[in-house]
Amino acid sequence: MNAVEVNQLRRIYRAQIGVFNRSIKEVVAVDEISFDVKQGELFGLLGPNGAGKTTTVKMLTTLLIPSLGSASVAGFDVVKQANEVRKRIGFIFGGERGLYWRLSGDDNLRYFASLYGVDPDISKKRIPYLMELVGLKGRGNERVGGYSRGMKQRLHVARTLLHDPDILFLDEPTIGLDPVGAREFRAVILDLQAQKKTILLTTHYMFEADALSDRIAIINKGRVIALDTPGGLKQHVSDLSVVEVETFGAPDSTLEKLRSLPFIDSLSVEDREQKQMLLVQTKRGAEAVPDVMAALDGQRIGRVIVREPTLEDAYVRLVGGQS
Amino acid sequence: MNYANLFRYWRTVLTVAEMSIRTQFSDSFILFAIVFQPMIIAILALFMLREKGGDYAMFVVVGSGLTGLWSSLLFVSGNSINSERWTGTLESLVGVPTPFDVIVFGKNLANVFQSLLSMVTSYTLAAFLFGYSLSFTQPLLFMVTLWFSMFAFICFGLTIAPVFVMYRSVQQWQNAMEFPVYILGGFLFPIAMLPGWATPISYLLPPYWAAQALHGTSTAMMPFEQILFCWGMMIVFSVVDLIIASQLFKVMLYKARVEATLDVD
């Protein structure tokens, strides 16, 4: 039996618009997606903002009712047997919300342990163990309002493990964390993976998904557009090289000119303060560099690197191709 | 539901109540609702009716305490659900295996328990500021009535909470729900002063039976049969409220999950 089975799941949001001429606007957030997560697997769900990742997780954690389709978690239907699902899962939604800031870290855990039906004798032992596991040993008596963002995120992990669930849903758990905090957090996730927990992780940090996931589904505009291992996804761009060009204020007209060159498969631009990083995907590799430089003639150029494609490049190609 | 579950739920109710009190005691609005507002009502009533003597002072003490009880239930319980929505904890509460009505029962228990402070405040004011010599006419029966009343108020509050789960905007109607219950419940003056058509409405409100019995055991020698009748009415209404609330919670939580109103996103 798979830990998670998703079958043609669809979710539509309806919003009322207008004051006098009221009408209902429908937005399809998740559009008939299907996938399975095996027991003990770390399954990544990747996609841009608004792709439908959080909506999918909320349906699987019983917090939203699907408009169509079905899903089961630990063999239980997420709508008809919601309470059975809730006993077996833990979930985290990224960010600082979802905790009681006026209570201490220990009291937050004691509260949720009670809500998850954990015996008080067990929770007395489990809370200090979990606080140590997530690196908050000795901070349990402090109010959560005084915790840093990273500490709150780690407290979320402790909260979600209180009842020792088999399946974890982590929705962008490292969002907003500093690099050290994010690295520590990933170490905790790897530790959970070693304990054979099934984990569904959503993120838009490619290296995170690459480093942690057994398999990844890329979701865009509510649809699964690719599902494979990180290595398998990279095969989508195995014929390509990436030319990275650092520029300073290249205008849109120049970028359009570059984009129109026939040997360029795709071009994405990352703004980095004063600089822009142009990521040119091409089958010509280093041979493309002189033509790229010619197209950028007159622009101030910094570093130029030619490298092998990464998961991020595969993602850009797959998602870019959908745009 | 088996006994093991009942015991577990009761333990959860106590933990929820404890955590709610810890969270709310640092909130100045809650202190206003349970201490300052009843204090103001008590001062005004005691000033206006000071010639009426000690019995009436006790009536005011109990009555203003009841206003605190109702205000706390209406505002604090309602606001706490909206505040949970804003802080992102409402989803966490709905996503646990403990039924949501058990959680709200614990929250209401905390609110009702801490609102007893209103009664203590009014008693202190009447005794020390106005110099009344206050004593309960039937102290033991008053204490038993107080427990019945707390239970009746908690169950009555449970019927209101599901609406707050579903509708974010219901907060705007809270003020409109506050004073009618003060008046129809007979908290500060007898309902005999109201027009006849209002009496049946009062009879349908559990706070009315609580007010009757609390006033009757604190300021008058209410016959035991009448006290028993009030207790009986409170039990009947509590059971009816529990049944209605459990159905309402099922419907409203399902609707909230369909319409995505558990979070503010």
Interface residues (C-beta under 8 A of the other chain):
Chain A: Y13 R14 K58 T61 T62 L63 L64 I65 N83 R86 K87 F91 F93 G95 R97 G98 L99 Y100 W101 R102 L103 D107 R110 Y111 F112 S114 L115 Y116 G117 P120 R159
Chain B: R8 R11 T12 T15 V16 M19 R22 T23 S26 T87 G88 T89 E91 S92 L93 V94 G95 V96 P97 T98 I103 Y254 R257 V258 E259 A260 L262 D263
